[in-house]
Amino acid sequence: MRPLIKKSTIISFLSAVLFSSLCFSQAFKIDTGKSSLTVYGTSSLHDWHIVTQSFNGALSFTNLEGCEIEQLQVEIPVETLKSGKKSMDKNTYKALNTNTYPKVSFKLTKVDEVKSLGGNKYEVKAYGDLTIAGTKKNIPLKLEVQINGSTVKLVGEKDIKMTDFNVDPPTALFGTITTGDALTIKFESIFK
């Protein structure tokens, strides 16, 4: 004879599982309309920048109140990066080989330190895999994190070199205009 399981026992069990999963993992998706990423560079002619507001991304915490990040990943379709100059965009896409590698991605691998700045703001020192044009590098990254109810804002910047990712700096006009190797990436990502 099978033992009977009370309906209240099942409800209690399901409630406990649901409550514990809500407490231990809080997930957010990137808000593309309110997020931006800008890449700044130099050339033999003038300084330049390209911008995108097109992202895919997710962020989750094991403990939101303590800013304990469990997972962070962001993907950017390369051809959404726009400078306002078609010829420059075309050279950028060619240098990044977008036919083969259409996305740039970042995936968090480790959080080293979380420092509270007060007022639901934190400084997070972390590492993650940045993949550009098929080359993946594990890079250090410092993030400023602001938690405001159901919204999380990540702000940061990172200096990189194109050649570290096996990208030849683009040229124009038969090589008379050359792009500098160094780039600065600045971002403000809003997750909800």
Secondary structure, 3 states (H helix, E strand, C coil): CCCCCCHHHHHHHHHHHHHHHHHHCEEEEECCCCCEEEEEECECCCCEEEEECCCEEEEEEEECCCCEEEEEEEEEEHHHCECCCHHHHHHHHHHCCCCCCCEEEEEEEEEEEEEEEECCEEEEEEEEEEEECCEEEEEEEEEEEEEECCEEEEEEEEEEEHHHHCCCCCEECCCCEEECCEEEEEEEEEEC
